[in-house]
Amino acid sequence: MPLPEVYTTAQVADHYGISERYVKRICREHNIGKVVARKRLLTPSDVQKFWQQHEEQTTRTGRSRTPRTVTKATQPRASRPKPAPAPVDGVRVLTARPERARAFRRSG
C-alpha cells in the first residue's frame, strides 16, 4: 500500500496563489489536516476540503482573489498629499531647508 502524498500549508498557498497565513487560518478553523512537529500537513483530500471552505467563504463574503483597484480613498496614508496648515497671526510657518540638514547630523 503506497503512502499518501502530503503537502505543507506553504505548498498549498503557493499553488493557489494565496497567503500561507490564510491557509493556516482556514485549516485551523475547520480542523483540516494534521499537525506534525508544529507543521500542518494536508493530504489531497484535505486540500480538496480546504478549497471547498475557501469557495464557501469567498461567496459568503463577496470577496474574490482578484485585486481591487486603488482609488484615492484606498491609497496608503503616506502617499496622500497633506493639507496646508491654516495661517495663524504672529506665527511663522516653518519650512524644510535641506541645505541645513548636514549641520544637524551627528558626527560619528
N, C-alpha and C positions, 0 to 999 in steps of 0.2 A: 504494500500500500504506500503510495508516494505521499510525502509530507505536503501539506497545503502551503501555497505561496503566501507570504505575508508582506505587508507594506507598512512603512512608518508614516506618521502624520505629515512629515516633510515631503515624502514622495507623493502622497495623495494631493497635498496642497500644490506642489509643483506641476503635477499632471493636469489639474483642473484650473490652474492659474489663480488661485485664491490664497489667502494667508494661512500659514500654519496655525496661528493663534485661533482663527475661525474654525478650522478643522478640529482642533483640540476642544474648543468650547462645545461644538455640536456633539462630538463624541461623548464628552463628559455629561452633558445634559440628557442625552438619550441612552447612556450606558452602551455605547457601541465600541467594540474592540476589547482587547485585554491589555492591561498594564503589566509589562515585564521589565524589571530592572529600571524603573522610572521612565520607561518609554511606552507609548501606546502603540500596539501593533494591530493591524487590521488585515483580515482575510478578504478575498474577493467578495464574499457575501456581505462582510461588514462594510466594504466600500460601497456596495450597492445600497445598503441601508442608509449609510451616510448621505449618499446622493439623493435618496428619496426625502430625507429630512431636510436637506438643503433646498430642494424644489418646493416642498411644502412651506418652508419659511419664507422663501422669496415670493411666492404667490400670495401668502398671507400678508406680508408687509408691503408688497408692491415694489420691492427692491429687485434690481437685476444686477448682473455683473458688468453691465456697460457703464463706463464712467460718465458722470454728469458734466455738463458744460459749465465753465467757470463764468459767472456773472459778477457784476460789481459787488453785489451783496455777499457772494461766497468767496471773494478774494481774501487772502490772508490779510490780517490787520496791518502788518508791516508794509504791504505794498500799496495800501490806500494813501492818498495824499492827506496830510494833516491840515486842518483848517487854520488860517492865520489867527493869531490872538487878537482880541479886540483892544484898540489903543486905550490907554489909561492916562489921564492928565498927570504930568510930572514924573512919569516913569519912562525910562528909555528902554527900548526893546534891544535885547542882546542878540547879536548875530554871530555866526560862526566865523572864525578867522583862521583858516588853515595855515597861513604863513606863520602864525604864532604857536602852532601846535608843538613844534620842536622845542620850544623853550620850556615846556611843561613836562617833557618826557624825563623819566628817571634815568640817571646815568648808572651804568651798570657794572 
